[in-house]
């Protein structure tokens, strides 16, 4: 996704590497505990999906649970990337109590996070998505009903990168013809440049795109806000430990 966790403290360490290692290990444990909490949330979604099967608003409830499960899978995947970057930093800290080399931990973390986070986030095979899908299949004995806006059933890849700018989406707009999402200013400029004959800029998509068939993608905007909060929290923790 090539996202950024924002500016971090630029303090560096040159001594007390064991203290730094202990602090970062504690942060890694905190992220693991957060994953355990998210696991419990995903399990609860499965339980609730079973409880609403006789409800008059069954489809609506399942759509909400589907969206929640997708959100949990997104955050879990983000944490996995954060832990990978954090593990790299931990392994890079010298084992000696002091060193003459000054290292910027925050920048090391940021660079590694950018590296592992450089591709689109594909949730279609995430354990939460798979479990929820299998639950629906088991209940219905075949292909489950279509839930509007549901990644669990549509197998759509989640991307927060605009296909036009190749940057993080800004004011995301969805093409109602094909479901692809673009940054608002970029897609409007694209449509104007093509003078009414614009085609979806997503790779391999032949759908047309017109202003009247664009809509603000609130779901994508909310997902990006959730991811941003998780990244910000981790960045703040890294900054705190970097000061120790």
C-alpha positions in Angstrom: 0.0 0.0 0.0 3.0 2.2 0.3 1.5 4.2 3.2 3.4 6.3 5.7 3.1 6.2 9.4 4.1 9.9 9.6 7.1 11.8 11.0 8.8 10.2 13.9 11.2 11.3 16.5 14.8 11.5 15.1 16.7 10.7 18.3 19.3 8.0 18.0 20.9 5.7 20.3 24.6 5.1 20.9 24.5 3.3 24.2 22.3 1.3 26.5 21.3 -1.0 23.7 19.9 -3.6 26.2 17.5 -1.0 27.5 16.4 -0.2 23.9 16.0 -3.9 23.2 13.8 -4.5 26.3 11.6 -1.5 25.4 11.1 -2.6 21.8 10.4 -6.1 22.9 7.7 -4.8 25.2 6.2 -2.9 22.3 6.2 -6.1 20.2 4.4 -7.9 23.1 1.8 -5.1 23.2 1.1 -5.6 19.5 0.8 -9.3 20.0 -1.7 -8.7 22.8 -3.7 -6.4 20.5 -3.8 -9.2 17.9 -5.3 -11.5 20.6 -8.0 -8.9 21.2 -8.7 -8.6 17.5 -8.9 -12.5 17.3 -11.6 -12.4 20.0 -13.5 -9.8 18.0 -13.4 -11.9 14.9 -14.7 -14.9 16.9 -17.5 -12.8 18.3 -18.5 -11.9 14.7 -18.8 -15.6 13.9 -21.0 -16.2 17.0 -23.3 -13.3 16.2 -23.6 -14.5 12.5 -25.0 -17.7 13.8 -27.4 -16.0 16.2 -29.0 -13.7 13.6 -29.9 -16.5 11.1 -33.6 -16.3 12.0 -33.7 -12.5 12.3 -36.0 -10.6 9.9 -33.0 -8.3 9.3 -30.6 -11.2 8.8 -29.1 -9.8 5.6 -28.5 -6.3 7.1 -27.0 -7.8 10.2 -24.7 -10.1 8.2 -23.6 -7.1 6.1 -22.6 -5.3 9.3 -20.8 -8.3 10.6 -19.0 -8.8 7.3 -17.8 -5.2 7.3 -16.6 -5.5 10.9 -14.7 -8.7 10.0 -13.1 -7.0 7.1 -12.0 -4.1 9.3 -10.5 -6.5 11.8 -8.7 -8.4 9.1 -7.3 -5.1 7.8 -6.0 -4.0 11.2 -4.6 -7.5 11.9 -2.7 -7.4 8.6 -1.4 -3.9 9.4 -0.1 -5.2 12.8 1.6 -8.1 11.1 3.6 -5.6 8.9 4.4 -3.5 11.9 5.7 -6.5 13.8 7.8 -7.5 10.9 9.4 -4.0 10.7 9.8 -3.9 14.5 11.5 -7.3 14.5 13.9 -6.0 12.0 14.8 -3.1 14.3 15.1 -5.4 17.3 17.5 -7.7 15.5 19.5 -4.8 14.3 20.3 -3.4 17.8 23.8 -4.3 18.8 24.1 -6.9 21.6 26.7 -4.9 23.4 25.9 -2.4 26.1 27.5 0.4 24.2 28.5 1.1 20.6 30.2 4.0 18.8 27.7 3.8 16.0 24.6 6.1 16.3 21.4 4.6 14.9 18.1 6.3 14.3 15.6 3.7 15.5 12.5 5.5 14.2 14.0 6.0 10.7 15.1 2.4 10.6 11.6 1.3 11.5 10.0 3.7 9.0 12.2 2.5 6.2 11.5 -1.2 6.9 7.8 -0.6 7.3 7.7 1.2 3.9 9.5 -1.7 2.4 7.2 -4.4 3.6 4.1 -2.2 3.1 4.9 -1.4 -0.6 2.2 -3.7 -2.1 -1.6 -3.7 -2.1 -3.2 -5.4 0.9 -5.0 -8.6 -0.2 -7.4 -9.8 2.4 -9.1 -12.5 0.4 -7.2 -15.3 2.1 -7.0 -13.8 5.5 -8.0 -16.2 8.3 -10.9 -14.0 9.5 -12.3 -13.7 5.9 -11.9 -17.4 5.3 -13.6 -18.4 8.5 -16.5 -16.0 8.0 -17.0 -17.2 4.5 -16.9 -20.9 5.5 -19.4 -20.2 8.2 -21.9 -18.8 5.7 -21.3 -21.7 3.3 -21.9 -24.1 6.1 -25.2 -22.5 7.1 -26.5 -22.3 3.5 -25.1 -25.5 2.1 -23.7 -23.8 -1.0 -22.8 -20.4 -2.4 -23.8 -17.8 0.2 -26.1 -14.9 -0.7 -24.5 -11.7 -2.0 -24.0 -9.1 0.7 -23.8 -5.5 -0.6 -20.3 -4.1 -0.4 -18.9 -7.4 1.0 -15.3 -8.3 0.4 -15.9 -11.7 2.0 -18.0 -12.7 -1.0 -16.8 -10.5 -3.8 -13.1 -11.4 -3.5 -12.1 -7.8 -4.2 -8.6 -6.8 -3.4 -8.3 -3.9 -0.9 -6.1 -1.1 -2.0 -5.7 2.4 -0.7 -3.6 3.5 -3.6 -5.1 5.6 -6.4 -4.6 4.0 -9.8 -4.0 7.4 -11.3 -1.6 9.0 -8.9 -0.1 5.9 -7.4 -0.3 7.7 -4.1 -2.5 7.2 -1.0 -6.2 7.9 -1.8 -7.4 11.4 -1.1 -11.2 12.0 -0.8 -11.9 8.5 -2.3 -14.5 8.3 -5.0 -16.0 4.9 -6.2 -16.9 4.1 -9.8 -20.4 2.5 -9.5 -19.8 0.6 -12.7 -16.8 -1.4 -11.7 -16.2 -0.6 -8.0 -12.7 0.8 -8.4 -11.8 3.8 -6.2 -9.8 6.9 -7.1 -8.7 10.2 -5.5 -11.4 12.8 -6.2 -9.2 15.5 -7.9 -7.3 12.9 -10.0 -10.4 11.2 -11.4 -12.2 14.5 -12.2 -9.1 15.7 -14.0 -8.9 12.4 -15.9 -12.5 12.7 -17.0 -12.1 16.3 -18.1 -9.0 15.4 -20.1 -10.8 12.6 -22.0 -13.8 14.9 -22.8 -16.5 12.4 -22.0 -14.7 9.3 -23.2 -12.8 8.3 -20.1 -12.1 4.7 -19.2 -11.4 3.4 -15.7 -7.6 3.8 -15.1 -7.4 0.6 -13.0 -5.2 -2.0 -14.7 -7.2 -4.4 -16.9 -10.5 -2.6 -16.4 -12.5 -1.6 -19.5 -15.4 0.1 -17.7 -16.2 3.7 -18.5 -16.1 6.4 -15.9 -18.4 9.5 -15.8 -18.9 12.1 -13.1 -22.6 11.1 -12.6 -21.6 7.5 -11.7 -19.0 8.5 -9.1 -19.9 8.4 -5.4 -18.0 9.3 -2.3 -16.6 6.0 -0.8 -17.3 6.4 2.9 -16.4 2.8 3.6 -12.9 3.3 2.1 -12.5 6.6 3.9 -13.4 5.0 7.3 -11.0 2.1 6.6 -8.2 4.5 5.9 -9.0 6.4 9.1 -8.8 3.1 11.1 -5.5 2.1 9.6 -4.2 5.6 10.2 -5.1 5.4 13.9 -3.3 2.1 14.3 -0.2 3.4 12.5 -0.2 6.6 14.6 -0.4 4.6 17.8 2.5 2.4 16.8 4.5 5.4 15.7 4.0 7.1 19.0 5.1 4.0 20.9 8.2 3.7 18.8 8.9 7.4 19.4 8.5 6.9 23.2 10.8 3.9 23.2 13.3 5.8 21.0 13.7 8.4 23.7 14.6 5.9 26.4 
